[in-house]
Each structure stands twice: as structure tokens, then as C-alpha cells.
Amino acid sequence: MKCDKNGYFGEFGGQYIPEVLKPAIDEIKEAYSELKNDEDFQNELSYYLKHYAGRETPLYYAKNLSEKLGGAKIYLKREDLLHGGAHKTNNTIGQALLAKKMGKTRIIAETGAGQHGVGTSMAGALFGLETEIFMGSIDIARQQPNVERMKLLGAKVNPVNTGSKVLKDAVNEAMRNWTATFENTHYLLGTVMGPHPFPTMVRDFQSVIGKEVKKQIMEQEGRFPDHLVACIGGGSNAMGLFYPFLGEKDCSKINMVGIEAAGKGLDTQEHGASISKGRKGILHGMLSYFLQDEDGQIEEAYSISAGLDYPGIGPEHAYLHNLGRVEYDSATDKQALNAFMELTRTEGIIPALESSHAISYAIENAGNMAKDDIMVINLSGRGDKDLNTVINAVNKMEN
Ligand SMILES: Cc1ncc(COP(=O)(O)O)c(C=O)c1O
């Protein structure tokens, strides 16, 4: 999907920003539109993705899980094996390189699960950029190992104690900081949200996932998959998987599914399902779907996985939902925990709780699919960061 020159996907997206940020956004737009087609920049990016981050990541046929579920052949795109432990590194290396080219000396970022914070801190260390991370104090408490990693990598981690003290509030604080510092600072946004050009730029950096899947599935199966599945926080790992397949004639029948966090249930107030339960609104520089009360106040999102509790979704997803091109489903905390255990025990792979939401789709549906159906799930990250959360949740369920 292409956005228009003002960054709109249909009615979604745009640039809803304070006047003071216009020069900063214009600078990024200009630099990115130049570097996107610059061979030297793309070669440098590919170099770091390959030799530093470890691309390409494997596309692994999960034979045990497929046989146990008894239906579709399930393949896992192993972004959990990327340096840093999640897909976030694709984007942080891309944007940190861009920041260098723009002459910036400092990068800032928001983080929820801490994966984007770790990815940003790694890129900051690699490229010699001063790094500051904004993180809700609730997320700091539940993602301690990642907080320690960021600090070890030399980043300053700023606890955010405003609002609900989670991801949405961390974005607010990072944007506020950027307003006063953009002359030397790049805001390294972590997903396909925010004002134009962030949604397209982050999508482009993450598209390496889908490009590799296309090549790898052709090598292994000689054809494209029937189903593509990814979890959705803001939507970057999903866009990275879907985008290279969108708009291709022979891919028009591929069933693409984004899995939002249903938390404690869609009929409760505790979930992160912005497409299923949200309404159109404006926040963080874009028009999209957001969880809101009757007065249009943004509601708190909730998920057991810190990376999925954002109360909105990237504008390209909102557009794909309205077009009916991508199906948006959801998984509860309980389903995600079950999927976490299932993958761990059947394949010996400990997935991130975020990615477990996508695995849950396979557990619910693969058994009803034909045996020659091919499903590719984006295993967006590894679960080491979630061990405490999972152990506590399992103990609670058992007592
Ligand atoms: C492992 C992992 N997967 C998925 C996500 C969700 O982000 P996105 O929807 O941008 O891919 C996160 C966010 O922190 C994450 O850490």
C-alpha cells in the first residue's frame, strides 16, 4: 500500500503534530526519501543487518507443532534469533544510520517490553550516539532484565510516572523531550505509528522479514504460503511480514492475520484490541483506531505482554482493516500463555509473550486446515525477558 504525499493511507495516518515539530519531521522526511533509494546507504544497512545482527534469520518448519495440531504446515520466521532478541533491531539499525547521516549525535526512544529500548541502546553503542530511553515505571518493573541490558549498553533509562505509566505515556514523554532537543536528537520511534513518515519508514526497515520469507518459502516449498500470521502492538513486525506480499498479483489470496491482545477478554476493560474495540481518533501524530471512552479520552490498554499494550494501531493496519485485506483477530493472556508453553515444550523454542499471541492463532486454527496448507508465523522475539511474568502467571493459575 502506498500512502499519499501527506502520509495518508485512505483517511488514516497524516501528520498531527505541534507546529514546533514541523522542522524535525520535514528533515526526516527529506533525508529518508533521499536515502531510501541511495545505493550506498542500502549497502551499509545490509552490511550491518548481515554481519552485526545476523540476517537472514531462518524460516523454520515446526514439524512437531504442525503434527501435533494435525493440519497446516507451520513455519516460524525466527526473528527471535536476531541480535537483540527481536525484530526491533531491523528498525533501530536503519534509523540509527539515518540519524548519523542527518548529523544527529543523540537518539531517544520509547519502549514497552524493552525490546525496542534494547535495540535502540545497541544501535546507540554501535554508532556512538548518546542514547536515552523513556519507559513507563510499570513496564520497568515487569521487564527488569531488559532495563539492565539497556543500562549496560550505556543508555540512560528515564522512568515515566505520568498517566498509566506504560507505553502510551512513554511515547508522550519521548515526544515532549524531542520537541526541545531535535536540533541534535533523532526520535527513533519503535513501530509503524506516529506522524508521517514514521509509519512508512519503519515498515520499510521491517520489510526485510517478508522479503526473506518470500525467498525462503519458495526454496523450501516451491510456492507462496496460504496464511501469514503476526502479533500486533503498533504493528511493525506484522507490516514487515505482510508488506512484501501485498499488492503482488499472485499473492492476492494469501490470508493475512494480525493478532491483537485480548488481555483478560474483549468483553472486559482490560485488553489492547484497538481494531476490534477501538474507534477513529487522533493521538501521537496520527489518525487511526484507538481505545477511547465515550468522550474520546484514550483508555488504558492492557496485556500480559508489555509490547502489546498500546491503545492504538499503525495507520496502514487501520486502512488494511477497512479494506478487508487483512483479518484482525485476538488472543487472551490465557491463550498466549498456553501457546508459550506449547511451543516451548513441542519445539524447544521459548517465544516472547508478544509472539505467543500469534502462535495461539495456529493452536486455535491450524488443526482445521488442510494438511498441505502452509502457514508462516512471525516469531517476533524470544521469551527470556518474560520468564518472571510467565512463572508468576502459571503459579497464580495453579493456586
Ligand atoms: C517481541 C515483540 N514482538 C512484538 C512486539 C509488538 O510490536 P510491533 O507490533 O511493532 O511489532 C514487541 C514490542 O515491544 C516485541 O517486543
Ligand as a Chemical Component Dictionary entry (heavy atoms), coordinates in Angstrom:
data_LIG
# 
_chem_comp.id                   LIG 
_chem_comp.type                 NON-POLYMER 
_chem_comp.pdbx_formal_charge   0 
_chem_comp.three_letter_code    LIG 
# 
loop_
_chem_comp_atom.comp_id 
_chem_comp_atom.atom_id 
_chem_comp_atom.alt_atom_id 
_chem_comp_atom.type_symbol 
_chem_comp_atom.charge 
_chem_comp_atom.model_Cartn_x 
_chem_comp_atom.model_Cartn_y 
_chem_comp_atom.model_Cartn_z 
_chem_comp_atom.pdbx_ordinal 
LIG C1 C1 C 0 8.963 -9.424 20.710 1  
LIG C2 C2 C 0 7.963 -8.373 20.323 2  
LIG N1 N1 N 0 7.033 -8.687 19.407 3  
LIG C3 C3 C 0 6.105 -7.780 19.026 4  
LIG C4 C4 C 0 6.068 -6.506 19.573 5  
LIG C5 C5 C 0 4.997 -5.570 19.140 6  
LIG O1 O1 O 0 5.442 -4.527 18.339 7  
LIG P1 P1 P 0 5.048 -4.417 16.825 8  
LIG O2 O2 O 0 3.563 -4.579 16.733 9  
LIG O3 O3 O 0 5.507 -3.072 16.434 10 
LIG O4 O4 O 0 5.742 -5.494 16.078 11 
LIG C6 C6 C 0 7.036 -6.133 20.533 12 
LIG C7 C7 C 0 7.051 -4.790 21.117 13 
LIG O5 O5 O 0 7.738 -4.455 22.008 14 
LIG C8 C8 C 0 8.012 -7.106 20.911 15 
LIG O6 O6 O 0 8.952 -6.822 21.816 16 
# 
loop_
_chem_comp_bond.comp_id 
_chem_comp_bond.atom_id_1 
_chem_comp_bond.atom_id_2 
_chem_comp_bond.value_order 
_chem_comp_bond.pdbx_ordinal 
LIG C1 C2 SING 1  
LIG C2 N1 SING 2  
LIG C2 C8 DOUB 3  
LIG N1 C3 DOUB 4  
LIG C3 C4 SING 5  
LIG C4 C5 SING 6  
LIG C4 C6 DOUB 7  
LIG C5 O1 SING 8  
LIG O1 P1 SING 9  
LIG P1 O2 DOUB 10 
LIG P1 O3 SING 11 
LIG P1 O4 SING 12 
LIG C6 C7 SING 13 
LIG C6 C8 SING 14 
LIG C7 O5 DOUB 15 
LIG C8 O6 SING 16 
# 
